[in-house]
Amino acid sequence: MTDTYLTLNENAQYYECGFSCDNALLVRVGDMVFFITDSRYTLEARQYCTKHTQVIESSDFIQSACDVLKSLHVKTIVFNPNELSLSLYEGLKNKLSDIKCELLAQANFHQKLRVIKSEKEIALIAKSQKLNKKAFKHFGDYISAHLHKKLNEAELHYRATQFLSHFGKYALSFEPIVGINANAAKPHALPSKKCVLAKNDMLLFDAGIKYKRYCSDMTRTAAVHGNNGNINFHKSQKFKNKKHARIYEIVLKAQERAISQARSGMSGREIDALARDVIEKSGYGKYFVHSTGHGVGLDIHELPRISRLSEEIIEDGMVFSIEPGIYLSGEFGVRIEDLVVMKNGRAEIL
């Protein structure tokens, strides 16, 4: 794994030096870290960057990076081709050629560097998920108390963001997904003012927050109980509609199998198959339209990939989601998601 690289990615910058901003270039050469930014951010950068970081104020990031690399006699430096625009790449390549330094493209190299989480990182993700679960409960209580107001998805989305952020205290990992009945058949449904929640409906809710920059992610599919309109986001659900109940039990069985049988040393493809096989054998394989999971950390979607195509070997310390689903167009969708950490060879729910 390389120890000489540059990055524009804010999460990678934060991981390296404890600070990031929207206009900076971080260069790492061995144990030396250089945070190149403009005059708007240098005061904060010097205040918050770790002690081993050298903050460089610059109006020409490319020239400043080249000056650093030339002074250290660097001959090769890695970058993520997904980060650089064509103009920035060409400018950097031309400048580096003058000092005989080669740019080496490695996609997602920094996610690979941090794919195995430290105990501190795992604790931060666990705390984030704990706060996320608390928000789910408050959101469920709110819906139960206000169902008579005929809340639509747009209103539910707005209220959900309040509970998830703990009324402004935390940022969100992503825009929450709120899907009622047929709209939940769209895995990343946009909230609609036309979809109104009522008794006996099915509601899919997918959301996460950030705690000290680390993300959480959880999905629950819940029944709105017909007798009193109450709703909760527990994994144990009772549906009046028999088809709802059957599909939910298939997805739950798939998720529980993947979690209970996942092992370190398996590939992402093998863990994906643990969930996918259950759904395929039930006759709904073509309705499971996405991968079983994805890594979670500073990014909401990072490595490892838990998909049909993933040959990545799963190791202790990796954190990822397990989220199988079945989506029946025009009817409803079910997804159940938890985060797990691989520990002592097995998956533990965070």
URDA-V716687 format. One record per helix or strand of 2 or more residues. SS is the DSSP state (hx for helix, st for strand). FROM is the first residue (numbers start at 1). TO is the last residue. Records with the same first field share a line. If there is no record, write none. Layout:
SS = FROM-TO ; FROM-TO
//
This chain:
st = 4-7 ; 24-29 ; 32-37 ; 53-57 ; 76-79 ; 102-105 ; 177-180 ; 202-207 ; 209-211 ; 214-215 ; 218-223 ; 293-295 ; 302-306 ; 319-322 ; 325-328 ; 332-335 ; 337-343 ; 346-349
hx = 10-17 ; 42-48 ; 61-71 ; 86-98 ; 109-113 ; 119-149 ; 153-164 ; 181-185 ; 242-261 ; 268-281 ; 285-287
//
